[in-house]
Amino acid sequence: MVSSNARYITVRQGESSGINAEYGEDTCTTLVLHNEDHTLGNVLRHMLVKNPEVEFAGYSIPHPSENKINLRIQTYETPCLTVMYRALDDTMDVCDHVLGEIDRAEKEFNQQK
């Protein structure tokens, strides 16, 4: 069931998000991420839906000419920002692992020359 008392939080790249504790306790939130597209939206959605604390996660791009995404998060009990930060941390862990594997494969390749 989608909650009707959702909050909207706007986050602009390079600016303080201005998210206060009142918003941080919501279990239903829509984050507006400026200067982002499907690349980050789909990754975050995937990381969020893997979390058993998340009831719903999805994103949309309001219009193709707008460079922003609306990321909707709904949780059972955990605050949305808590699961969002966890999804961001998990994404960074995956990226670090992939970069490590690329470095390892490059070294292995160069040793075979």
QUIUR-V489373 format. One record per run of one state. SS is the DSSP state (a for helix, b for strand, c for the rest). FROM is the first residue (numbers start at 1). LEN is the number of residues. Records with the same first field share a line. If there is no record, write none. Layout:
SS: FROM-LEN ; FROM-LEN
This chain:
c: 1-6 ; 12-9 ; 25-3 ; 35-3 ; 50-4 ; 61-7 ; 76-4 ; 112-2
b: 7-5 ; 28-7 ; 54-7 ; 68-8
a: 21-4 ; 38-12 ; 80-32
